[in-house]
Every structure is written in structure tokens, then in C-alpha cells.
Amino acid sequence: MPTSLEDRRFAQPSVTAFHPINPADKTAMAGLRTIVEPNKGRLRGTAARAPFDAIMEHVAVPEEVTFEAGAVGGVPGFIGSPANQR
């Protein structure tokens, strides 16, 4: 029987795919938290957009993911998909 929240989430059928966090991602997340923590809660609404974009523009793109421009609910952006998508 699953005991942790993560184990329970993976045990439930879902249309959303969840995957365990990669150890390399955990390291990157810890570093990012250290950088953004001083501004936590200070940037809201449209004021937060420029700093968010600056951070996201420096994120390495995984080789196994492809991106294409699209929109969800009328909001433009980029949609990421696994390169070997079925």
C-alpha cells in the first residue's frame, strides 16, 4: 500500500502523467529556490513577468522534448511534448 503522497499519486489512475523528480532536477530546484527566495511574495501580477521570463530563458531544454507555439484557453505560449510521443 502506498504510504507517501508521491506514492499515492503514482498509484492513482489519471489523465495527467506524473513522474518522479530526477536527482539532477532536485539539485537545480534547490539552487533556484536559493536565488528566488529573497523576492518570495514581493512580485505579483504583471510585475513578476519580466523576472520570471529572465529565469526561464536560462533553463536548459531537455533533448527528449520538442516545443511548438500554441494557445490554451486563448492564452498564447509554447507547448512541450515528448519527442517520442505516441
SERO-905666 format. One line per 4 residues: number of its first residue (from 1); their letters; for each residue x, y, z of N, C-alpha, C, O. Coordinates in pm, 1 decimal, padded with zeros to 6 digits. Layout:
NUM> a> X:Y:Z:X:Y:Z:X:Y:Z:X:Y:Z | ...
This chain:
1> mpts> 00084.2:-00118.9:00000.0:00000.0:00000.0:00000.0:00088.3:00124.8:00000.0:00181.0:00134.7:00080.5 | 00060.1:00221.5:-00090.9:00140.7:00343.6:-00097.0:00130.6:00422.1:00033.8:00022.1:00437.0:00090.0 | 00242.8:00471.3:00080.9:00242.4:00544.6:00207.4:00267.9:00693.5:00189.7:00205.0:00774.4:00257.9 | 00357.2:00731.6:00101.2:00385.9:00873.8:00084.4:00287.3:00936.5:-00013.4:00221.1:00867.0:-00090.5
5> ledr> 00279.1:01068.7:-00008.5:00191.4:01140.3:-00100.7:00231.3:01110.8:-00244.9:00145.3:01090.6:-00330.7 | 00362.3:01108.3:-00271.5:00410.4:01079.9:-00406.5:00371.0:00938.8:-00449.0:00327.3:00919.0:-00562.4 | 00385.7:00840.1:-00360.1:00347.5:00702.2:-00392.3:00198.0:00692.0:-00420.4:00157.1:00621.4:-00512.6 | 00115.9:00762.2:-00341.4:-00029.9:00757.4:-00363.1:-00066.6:00821.0:-00496.6:-00155.2:00772.2:-00566.7
9> rfaq> 00001.5:00929.6:-00531.8:-00027.7:00998.0:-00658.0:00004.1:00906.7:-00775.8:-00072.4:00901.5:-00872.1 | 00116.5:00834.3:-00769.7:00153.5:00745.7:-00879.4:00062.8:00623.7:-00886.7:00050.2:00563.0:-00993.0 | -00000.9:00586.3:-00775.4:-00086.1:00468.0:-00772.8:-00224.6:00496.2:-00829.9:-00295.2:00402.7:-00867.6 | -00265.1:00622.7:-00837.3:-00398.3:00657.1:-00885.5:-00399.8:00671.4:-01037.2:-00309.0:00731.8:-01094.4
13> psvt> -00502.9:00616.0:-01103.7:-00513.1:00637.2:-01248.2:-00544.1:00784.8:-01275.5:-00621.2:00847.5:-01202.8 | -00484.2:00838.1:-01379.3:-00502.0:00979.5:-01409.5:-00475.8:01005.3:-01556.7:-00402.5:00930.8:-01621.7 | -00536.1:01111.5:-01609.0:-00507.0:01151.9:-01745.9:-00379.7:01236.2:-01749.3:-00324.8:01262.3:-01856.3 | -00333.7:01278.1:-01633.1:-00210.4:01354.3:-01622.4:-00096.7:01259.0:-01590.1:-00110.3:01173.3:-01502.8
17> afhp> 00014.3:01272.9:-01659.1:00130.1:01186.6:-01634.8:00220.4:01251.1:-01530.6:00267.2:01363.3:-01549.5 | 00244.7:01180.9:-01421.8:00337.9:01225.9:-01319.1:00461.3:01137.6:-01326.4:00450.4:01018.6:-01355.9 | 00577.2:01193.4:-01300.2:00699.4:01114.9:-01297.1:00782.1:01158.2:-01177.0:00775.1:01273.3:-01133.9 | 00860.1:01065.8:-01123.5:00944.1:01102.9:-01009.8:01043.2:01212.0:-01050.3:01084.0:01220.4:-01166.2
21> inpa> 01081.2:01295.0:-00953.7:01176.2:01402.5:-00981.7:01315.3:01344.0:-00997.9:01361.6:01266.5:-00914.2 | 01380.3:01381.5:-01104.6:01516.1:01339.3:-01134.9:01611.2:01401.8:-01032.1:01593.7:01518.5:-00996.9 | 01711.4:01327.4:-00982.8:01805.9:01384.6:-00886.3:01874.0:01512.8:-00936.7:01898.9:01604.4:-00858.2 | 01903.7:01519.5:-01065.2:01964.9:01641.4:-01120.2:01867.2:01758.7:-01111.6:01908.0:01872.3:-01087.6
25> dkta> 01737.9:01730.5:-01131.3:01636.7:01835.4:-01119.4:01626.3:01884.7:-00975.6:01608.0:02004.2:-00952.0 | 01637.9:01793.3:-00879.8:01631.9:01833.7:-00738.7:01744.2:01931.7:-00705.7:01723.3:02028.2:-00632.1 | 01862.2:01907.1:-00759.9:01975.7:01996.4:-00736.6:01948.5:02133.9:-00797.3:01973.3:02236.5:-00733.9 | 01897.6:02135.2:-00920.1:01866.3:02261.9:-00986.5:01756.3:02336.8:-00911.6:01763.5:02458.8:-00896.9
29> magl> 01654.8:02264.8:-00864.5:01544.8:02327.6:-00791.3:01595.2:02391.9:-00662.0:01552.6:02501.8:-00626.4 | 01685.3:02323.8:-00592.1:01739.5:02379.5:-00467.5:01816.9:02508.3:-00495.1:01805.4:02604.9:-00419.7 | 01895.3:02510.0:-00602.0:01969.3:02630.7:-00638.5:01877.2:02744.9:-00675.9:01900.1:02859.5:-00637.0 | 01773.5:02713.9:-00751.1:01678.2:02816.8:-00793.7:01603.8:02874.1:-00673.6:01581.9:02995.0:-00665.7
33> rtiv> 01565.1:02787.7:-00580.4:01495.7:02836.5:-00460.7:01582.4:02935.4:-00383.3:01532.1:03035.2:-00331.7 | 01711.4:02907.9:-00375.3:01803.0:02997.2:-00304.9:01806.5:03134.4:-00371.3:01812.2:03237.0:-00303.6 | 01803.1:03135.2:-00503.4:01809.9:03261.7:-00578.6:01680.8:03342.3:-00565.7:01685.4:03464.1:-00548.2 | 01566.3:03275.6:-00574.3:01439.1:03348.7:-00577.5:01379.6:03375.8:-00439.2:01289.4:03458.6:-00426.7
37> epnk> 01427.9:03308.0:-00335.8:01369.2:03321.7:-00202.7:01361.8:03466.0:-00150.7:01260.9:03502.0:-00090.1 | 01464.3:03550.4:-00171.7:01454.4:03688.0:-00119.4:01335.9:03766.4:-00176.0:01290.6:03861.9:-00112.9 | 01284.9:03728.5:-00292.8:01173.3:03800.5:-00354.5:01040.0:03729.9:-00337.9:00940.2:03773.8:-00395.0 | 01035.5:03622.0:-00261.6:00912.3:03545.8:-00245.3:00801.3:03636.6:-00191.6:00816.0:03701.4:-00087.9
41> grlr> 00690.3:03639.3:-00265.1:00575.3:03718.3:-00224.0:00583.1:03866.0:-00257.8:00485.1:03937.8:-00237.7 | 00694.1:03913.1:-00307.5:00709.9:04056.4:-00336.8:00663.8:04092.3:-00477.6:00609.1:04200.3:-00500.0 | 00685.7:04002.3:-00571.3:00649.3:04029.9:-00710.3:00515.4:03964.0:-00740.5:00501.3:03842.2:-00729.4 | 00418.7:04044.1:-00778.2:00285.1:03991.8:-00806.8:00234.9:04048.0:-00939.6:00278.8:04153.5:-00985.4
45> gtaa> 00143.3:03975.7:-00998.7:00080.1:04021.8:-01121.8:00180.7:04040.4:-01234.3:00274.7:03962.2:-01248.6 | 00160.1:04143.5:-01313.3:00244.9:04165.5:-01430.6:00387.4:04203.9:-01392.6:00478.2:04188.4:-01474.3 | 00409.9:04253.8:-01270.0:00545.4:04289.1:-01226.8:00634.4:04166.4:-01216.0:00756.7:04177.5:-01224.0 | 00574.3:04050.0:-01198.1:00651.4:03926.9:-01183.8:00691.8:03867.3:-01318.7:00776.3:03777.9:-01323.4
49> rapf> 00633.5:03914.9:-01426.6:00656.4:03853.2:-01557.2:00799.8:03865.4:-01606.3:00857.3:03766.0:-01650.7 | 00858.6:03982.6:-01599.8:00995.0:04002.8:-01650.5:01097.1:03918.2:-01573.3:01180.1:03853.1:-01636.7 | 01094.9:03916.2:-01439.9:01189.3:03829.1:-01369.2:01166.9:03680.9:-01399.2:01262.6:03604.5:-01412.0 | 01040.6:03640.8:-01410.2:01010.1:03500.8:-01444.1:01067.3:03465.5:-01580.9:01133.2:03362.7:-01596.2
53> daim> 01042.3:03550.3:-01680.0:01094.5:03525.7:-01814.6:01247.0:03518.9:-01814.9:01305.1:03435.7:-01884.6 | 01312.4:03605.9:-01737.2:01458.8:03606.8:-01731.5:01513.0:03474.7:-01677.3:01613.7:03423.7:-01726.2 | 01446.5:03420.3:-01577.2:01488.4:03290.8:-01521.6:01462.9:03179.7:-01621.9:01550.7:03096.9:-01646.3 | 01344.3:03176.8:-01680.2:01306.8:03068.0:-01770.3:01388.5:03067.1:-01899.7:01404.8:02961.5:-01960.8
57> ehva> 01439.4:03181.0:-01942.1:01520.7:03187.2:-02063.2:01657.0:03121.0:-02044.3:01726.7:03094.3:-02142.1 | 01695.0:03094.6:-01920.7:01824.5:03032.5:-01893.4:01812.5:02885.0:-01854.7:01911.3:02824.3:-01813.4 | 01694.4:02827.3:-01867.3:01673.4:02686.6:-01833.8:01715.4:02600.6:-01952.7:01678.5:02629.2:-02066.7 | 01791.8:02496.5:-01926.1:01834.6:02405.6:-02032.6:01714.5:02326.5:-02084.7:01630.8:02280.6:-02006.9
61> vpee> 01707.1:02311.3:-02215.2:01597.8:02237.1:-02277.9:01635.7:02089.2:-02284.8:01741.0:02055.5:-02338.9 | 01552.0:02001.0:-02231.3:01582.2:01857.7:-02241.0:01581.3:01812.0:-02386.4:01499.6:01858.5:-02465.9 | 01671.3:01721.6:-02420.8:01681.1:01673.6:-02558.5:01556.6:01597.9:-02602.4:01520.9:01600.2:-02720.2 | 01490.5:01531.3:-02509.3:01377.9:01446.7:-02547.6:01242.6:01520.1:-02548.6:01137.5:01456.1:-02549.1
65> vtfe> 01245.6:01654.1:-02549.0:01122.5:01733.3:-02552.0:01126.4:01828.5:-02671.2:01228.3:01892.1:-02697.9 | 01014.4:01837.4:-02742.3:01001.8:01933.9:-02851.6:00897.5:02038.1:-02812.0:00805.9:02008.8:-02735.1 | 00911.7:02159.7:-02864.7:00820.7:02268.2:-02830.8:00762.4:02327.3:-02957.8:00828.7:02333.8:-03061.3 | 00637.1:02370.3:-02948.2:00574.3:02440.5:-03059.1:00484.2:02549.5:-03002.5:00428.9:02536.2:-02893.4
69> agav> 00470.9:02657.1:-03078.5:00384.4:02766.8:-03035.3:00240.4:02718.6:-03037.6:00201.2:02641.4:-03125.1 | 00163.2:02763.7:-02942.6:00022.8:02725.5:-02935.4:-00050.2:02814.7:-02837.4:00004.0:02914.1:-02789.1 | -00173.1:02778.0:-02808.7:-00253.5:02853.1:-02712.5:-00342.8:02755.8:-02637.4:-00390.9:02657.6:-02693.9 | -00364.4:02783.9:-02510.3:-00456.0:02706.5:-02428.0:-00554.3:02805.0:-02368.0:-00514.4:02897.6:-02297.4
73> ggvp> -00681.6:02786.0:-02395.3:-00782.5:02878.4:-02345.2:-00761.9:03020.3:-02393.8:-00797.9:03115.1:-02324.1 | -00704.4:03036.9:-02512.5:-00680.3:03168.9:-02568.5:-00553.0:03236.2:-02519.0:-00522.6:03348.7:-02558.7 | -00478.1:03167.5:-02432.1:-00353.6:03223.1:-02380.3:-00237.4:03168.4:-02462.3:-00214.9:03047.4:-02462.0 | -00162.7:03253.5:-02532.5:-00053.1:03205.4:-02616.3:00066.1:03159.8:-02532.6:00089.1:03208.0:-02421.7
77> gfig> 00139.9:03066.6:-02588.6:00260.3:03017.7:-02521.5:00323.3:02907.6:-02604.0:00301.4:02898.8:-02724.8 | 00400.7:02824.4:-02538.9:00464.8:02712.2:-02605.9:00419.3:02583.5:-02540.0:00404.5:02576.3:-02418.0 | 00397.4:02482.9:-02621.7:00350.8:02354.1:-02573.2:00465.7:02255.3:-02589.2:00518.3:02237.2:-02699.0 | 00504.0:02191.9:-02479.3:00611.2:02092.1:-02482.1:00554.0:01952.7:-02494.6:00454.0:01919.7:-02431.0
81> span> 00617.4:01871.3:-02576.5:00573.1:01732.5:-02596.5:00695.8:01641.5:-02600.0:00802.5:01682.6:-02645.6 | 00680.9:01518.3:-02552.1:00791.9:01423.6:-02563.7:00824.3:01401.7:-02711.6:00733.6:01393.2:-02794.4 | 00952.9:01392.7:-02744.9:00993.5:01373.4:-02883.8:00939.8:01242.1:-02938.5:00909.6:01232.5:-03057.4 | 00927.4:01141.0:-02853.6:00878.9:01009.3:-02899.0:00731.7:00989.8:-02864.5:00689.8:00879.0:-02831.2
85> qr> 00653.6:01096.7:-02872.4:00511.6:01092.6:-02838.0:00436.5:00996.5:-02927.0:00462.2:00989.1:-03047.1 | 00344.2:00923.1:-02869.0:00264.0:00827.3:-02946.4:00144.0:00895.3:-03005.8:00064.4:00831.3:-03074.3
